[in-house]
Amino acid sequence: MPIDVSAALAAEPRRAAIGWDHKDVQLYHLGLGAGTPATDPDELRYTLESRLQVLPGFATVAGAGTAAFGGMGAAGIDVDLAAVLHGGQTVRVHRPIPVTGRAVQTSKVAAVYDKGKAAVIVLRTEASDDDGPLWTNDAEIFVRGEGGFGGERGPSDRLTVPERAPDRTVERPIREDQALLYRLSGDWNPLHADPAFAKLAGFDRPILHGLCTYGMTLKAVTDTLLEGDVSRITAYRTRFAGVVFPGETLRIRMWTGEGRVQVTVTAVERDDAPVLADTLVEHS
């Protein structure tokens, strides 16, 4: 079996120094659709350096986007990347992310689960600076055809959608060029830009990055229910349930609770096809 679970879990964390400044943060926010309308004071906190705050989803692209797959080169992990799917993502921030910073990022395999027909590798990336921990990223990577090795199935993080109507529903359009802009933050996979490559992967045109939808959704929740204050966000998780294409519209439904917002995201133009599921924003 290509995945040696014992070796993967025992491997030393991979360490890398990363840095960012206001331009990286602004580019990430613009890739999520921030800045419309350009002079809106609520948008300027994502786009203007003198008012800038950092959406916690930035942790997934800091260091040129290594957070999601930074542990795939670990000992014991030898898989066909064509069989790999990004199944879910969790970001937990330990304090607000500074606009300009330098940090040491460590990546390791935190768990390997056996789902029968697939294995799930949990890649954990942690970042700290001189003042202490900044964030923890967990990326759930599905590897098709690598299950059935007798390991633990792992926890179930499925959320039951409330039977009542959402407390808020918003729609967010995806620009035709949004994937081209978002990829400048570090995810250069041609699946999101090259029509010929997308066809080889089974899509009639390039798809939007899942982590772009992830960031767009967090911004929508922040602006709609948290008064635009990113410092209130403590954690954010999702499961990638389906693709979305540039030019489509996201329908984001929100249910509020004590210190949490549960969310579903669908594609309006495809009869509310699921895009993000089991999505939860935790906040103060």
VENNOR-V573880 format. One record per pair of residues at least 12 apart in sequence whose C-alpha atoms are under 8 Angstrom apart, sorted by the first residue. I is the first residue (numbers start at 1). J is the second residue. D is the distance in whole Angstrom. If there is no record, write none. Layout:
i;j;d
I;J;D
I;J;D
This chain:
i;j;d
1;146;7
2;76;7
2;77;7
2;78;5
2;79;6
2;146;8
3;76;5
3;77;5
3;78;6
3;79;7
3;146;8
4;76;4
4;77;7
5;76;7
5;112;7
6;76;8
7;75;6
7;76;5
8;74;6
8;75;5
8;76;5
8;77;6
8;109;6
9;108;8
9;109;6
9;110;6
9;111;7
11;74;7
11;75;6
11;108;7
11;109;8
12;108;7
13;106;6
13;107;5
13;108;5
14;71;7
14;74;8
14;106;5
14;107;5
14;108;7
15;104;7
15;105;6
15;106;4
15;107;7
16;104;6
16;105;5
16;106;7
17;102;7
17;103;6
17;104;5
17;105;6
18;62;7
18;63;5
18;102;6
18;103;5
18;104;6
18;105;7
19;62;7
19;63;6
19;100;8
19;101;6
19;102;4
19;103;6
20;62;7
20;63;7
20;99;8
20;100;6
20;101;6
20;102;7
21;99;6
21;100;4
21;101;6
22;49;6
22;52;8
22;99;5
22;100;6
24;185;7
25;54;7
25;58;7
25;99;7
26;46;6
26;47;5
26;48;8
26;49;8
27;182;8
27;184;8
27;185;7
28;58;7
28;61;8
28;182;7
28;185;6
29;46;6
29;47;7
29;55;8
30;46;8
30;47;7
30;181;8
30;182;8
31;178;6
31;179;7
31;181;5
31;182;4
31;183;8
31;212;7
32;178;7
32;182;7
32;212;6
32;213;8
32;215;6
32;216;5
33;174;7
33;175;8
33;178;7
33;216;7
34;46;7
34;47;7
35;47;6
42;228;7
52;99;7
53;98;8
53;99;7
53;230;7
54;96;8
54;97;6
54;98;7
54;99;6
54;230;7
55;97;8
55;219;7
55;230;6
56;91;7
56;93;7
56;96;8
56;97;7
56;230;7
56;233;7
57;91;7
57;214;8
57;215;6
57;218;7
58;215;8
59;91;7
59;135;7
59;137;7
60;91;8
60;137;7
60;211;8
61;185;6
61;186;6
64;185;6
64;186;4
64;187;8
65;185;7
65;186;5
65;187;6
66;186;8
67;107;8
67;125;6
67;137;7
67;139;8
68;89;8
68;123;7
68;125;8
68;137;8
68;138;8
68;139;5
69;123;7
69;139;7
70;107;6
70;108;8
70;123;7
70;125;7
71;107;5
71;108;5
71;109;6
71;123;6
71;124;8
71;125;8
72;123;8
74;108;7
74;109;7
79;143;8
83;142;8
83;143;5
83;144;5
83;145;8
84;141;7
84;142;6
84;143;5
84;144;7
85;141;6
85;142;5
85;143;6
85;144;8
86;139;7
86;140;6
86;141;5
86;142;6
86;240;7
87;139;8
87;140;5
87;141;5
87;142;6
87;239;6
87;240;5
87;241;8
88;139;6
88;140;5
88;141;7
88;237;7
88;238;6
88;239;4
88;240;6
89;137;7
89;138;6
89;139;5
89;140;6
89;237;6
89;238;6
89;239;7
90;137;6
90;138;5
90;139;7
90;235;7
90;236;6
90;237;4
90;238;7
91;135;7
91;136;6
91;137;5
91;138;7
91;235;6
91;236;5
91;237;6
92;135;6
92;136;5
92;137;7
92;234;6
92;235;4
92;236;7
93;134;6
93;135;4
93;136;6
93;233;8
93;234;5
93;235;6
94;133;6
94;134;5
94;135;6
94;136;8
94;234;7
95;133;8
95;134;6
95;135;8
95;231;8
95;234;8
96;134;8
96;230;8
96;231;6
97;134;7
101;129;8
102;129;6
103;127;6
103;128;5
103;129;4
103;130;8
104;127;6
104;128;6
104;129;6
105;125;7
105;126;6
105;127;4
105;128;7
106;125;5
106;126;5
106;127;6
107;123;7
107;124;6
107;125;4
107;126;7
108;123;6
108;124;5
108;125;7
109;121;7
109;122;6
109;123;5
109;124;6
110;122;5
110;123;6
110;124;6
111;123;7
112;151;8
113;151;6
113;152;5
113;153;5
113;154;6
114;147;5
114;148;6
114;149;7
114;150;7
114;151;5
114;152;6
114;153;5
114;154;7
115;147;6
115;148;7
115;153;5
116;147;5
116;148;5
116;149;8
117;144;6
117;145;5
117;146;7
117;147;5
117;148;6
118;142;6
118;143;5
118;144;4
118;145;5
118;146;5
118;147;4
118;148;7
119;142;6
119;143;5
119;144;7
119;145;7
119;146;5
119;147;4
119;148;8
120;140;6
120;141;5
120;142;5
120;143;6
121;140;6
121;141;5
121;142;7
121;143;8
122;138;6
122;139;6
122;140;5
122;141;6
123;137;8
123;138;6
123;139;5
123;140;7
123;141;8
124;136;7
124;137;6
124;138;5
124;139;7
125;137;5
125;138;6
157;278;7
158;278;5
159;278;5
159;279;8
160;278;8
162;255;8
166;253;6
166;254;5
166;255;5
167;253;8
167;254;6
167;255;5
167;256;7
168;253;6
168;254;5
168;255;7
169;251;7
169;252;6
169;253;4
169;254;6
170;220;8
170;251;6
170;252;5
170;253;7
171;249;7
171;250;5
171;251;5
171;252;6
172;249;6
172;250;5
172;251;7
172;252;8
173;247;7
173;248;6
173;249;4
173;250;6
174;245;8
174;246;5
174;247;5
174;248;6
174;249;6
174;250;7
175;246;6
175;247;5
175;248;8
176;246;5
176;247;5
177;246;7
178;208;8
178;246;6
179;192;6
179;193;7
179;207;8
179;208;5
179;209;7
179;212;8
179;246;7
180;192;7
180;193;6
182;209;8
182;212;7
191;206;6
191;207;7
192;206;5
192;207;5
192;208;6
192;209;7
193;206;6
193;207;8
194;206;6
205;245;8
206;245;7
206;246;8
207;243;7
207;244;6
207;245;5
207;246;7
208;243;7
208;244;6
208;245;5
208;246;6
210;240;7
210;243;7
214;238;8
214;276;8
217;252;7
217;265;8
218;236;8
218;281;8
220;252;8
221;254;8
221;261;8
232;283;5
232;284;5
233;281;7
233;282;6
233;283;4
233;284;7
234;281;8
234;282;6
234;283;5
234;284;7
235;281;6
235;282;5
235;283;7
236;279;7
236;280;6
236;281;5
236;282;6
237;278;8
237;279;6
237;280;5
237;281;7
238;276;6
238;277;6
238;278;6
238;279;4
238;280;7
239;276;6
239;277;5
239;278;6
239;279;7
240;275;6
240;276;5
240;277;7
241;274;6
241;275;5
241;276;5
241;277;6
242;273;7
242;274;6
242;275;4
242;276;7
243;275;6
244;267;7
244;275;7
248;267;7
248;268;7
248;269;6
249;267;6
249;268;6
249;269;7
250;265;6
250;266;6
250;267;5
250;268;6
251;265;6
251;266;5
251;267;6
251;268;6
251;272;8
252;264;6
252;265;5
252;266;7
253;265;6
259;282;6
259;283;5
259;284;6
260;280;7
260;281;6
260;282;4
260;283;6
261;280;6
261;281;5
261;282;7
262;278;8
262;279;6
262;280;5
262;281;6
263;277;7
263;278;7
263;279;5
263;280;6
263;281;8
264;276;6
264;277;5
264;278;7
264;279;6
265;277;7
